[in-house]
Amino acid sequence: MSEQAFMQRALAIALEKMRANDGGPFGALVVRDGEIIAEGWNQVTSTNDPTAHAEVVAIRRACEKLGTFNLSVPTRGRRPPRSASMTNSSTGKFHSIPPAEAFPVSLWW
């Protein structure tokens, strides 16, 4: 999938869950090697959990799916770090993290 497709998916999650009264207008994806590992949406008001922001929910789900709390290294073998990217679905602003500070996943929200 392209960066635009990931962004569109994050926006679609936000809209779908907001319309279903299942959260606020934010969606997030955790992506590794071009594959969506996990999705999340803002659930602060629907769960009364002040930490249930879309990106946090997506990260929690990714960790659960991968069986690790550490998203900085792959679960099988080691690869050199590369840059990570983040996009805010409410503004469309794209952020890039330099490789020295990055982990091998992308977070779209």
C-alpha positions in Angstrom: 0.0 0.0 0.0 1.1 3.6 -0.6 1.5 6.2 2.1 -1.7 7.8 0.7 -3.6 4.5 1.1 -2.4 4.2 4.7 -3.6 7.7 5.4 -6.9 7.1 3.7 -7.4 4.0 5.9 -6.6 5.9 9.1 -9.2 8.5 8.0 -11.8 5.8 7.2 -11.3 4.2 10.6 -11.8 7.6 12.3 -15.0 8.4 10.4 -16.4 4.9 10.8 -15.9 4.7 14.5 -17.0 8.3 15.1 -20.3 7.6 13.2 -20.8 4.5 15.3 -20.3 6.5 18.5 -17.4 4.3 19.3 -14.8 7.0 19.7 -13.5 10.4 18.7 -12.5 11.5 15.2 -9.0 9.9 15.1 -7.8 6.7 13.5 -4.3 5.1 13.6 -2.4 2.3 11.9 0.9 0.5 12.8 2.6 -0.5 9.6 5.7 -2.7 9.2 7.2 -3.6 5.8 4.1 -2.2 4.0 1.7 -4.4 6.0 -0.8 -3.1 8.5 0.0 -4.7 11.8 -2.7 -3.1 13.8 -5.4 -0.4 13.7 -6.8 1.8 16.5 -9.2 4.6 17.0 -9.8 7.1 19.7 -11.7 5.4 22.5 -11.2 7.9 25.3 -14.9 8.7 25.7 -16.3 5.3 24.7 -14.2 3.5 27.3 -13.7 6.3 29.9 -10.0 5.6 29.5 -7.9 8.9 29.2 -5.0 6.9 27.7 -7.1 5.3 24.8 -5.9 7.7 22.1 -5.9 6.2 18.6 -2.2 5.8 18.3 -1.9 4.3 21.8 -4.7 1.8 21.0 -3.0 0.9 17.7 0.4 0.4 19.4 -1.2 -1.7 22.2 -2.8 -3.9 19.6 0.4 -4.2 17.6 2.3 -5.3 20.7 -0.4 -7.9 21.5 -0.4 -9.3 18.0 3.4 -9.5 17.8 3.7 -10.8 21.3 6.2 -8.2 22.4 6.2 -4.8 24.0 9.3 -3.8 22.0 8.4 -2.5 18.5 12.0 -1.4 18.0 13.1 -4.7 16.6 11.4 -7.3 14.5 10.1 -10.4 16.3 12.2 -12.7 14.0 15.8 -11.8 13.5 17.4 -8.3 13.6 17.4 -5.7 10.9 19.2 -2.3 11.0 17.0 0.5 12.1 15.4 2.7 9.5 13.3 5.8 9.6 9.8 5.7 10.9 7.0 7.9 9.7 3.9 9.4 11.3 1.0 11.3 9.8 -1.7 13.1 11.7 -5.1 12.3 10.2 -6.7 15.5 11.5 -4.1 17.8 9.8 -2.6 15.5 7.1 0.8 16.6 8.3 3.6 14.1 7.7 6.5 13.6 10.2 9.6 11.6 9.6 11.9 10.4 12.4 15.6 10.0 11.5 17.0 6.4 11.4 19.0 6.9 14.6 15.8 7.5 16.6 13.5 5.2 14.6 11.9 1.9 15.0 11.0 -0.4 12.0 7.3 0.5 12.0 5.3 3.4 10.8 2.5 4.9 12.8 -0.3 6.7 10.9 -2.8 8.7 12.8 
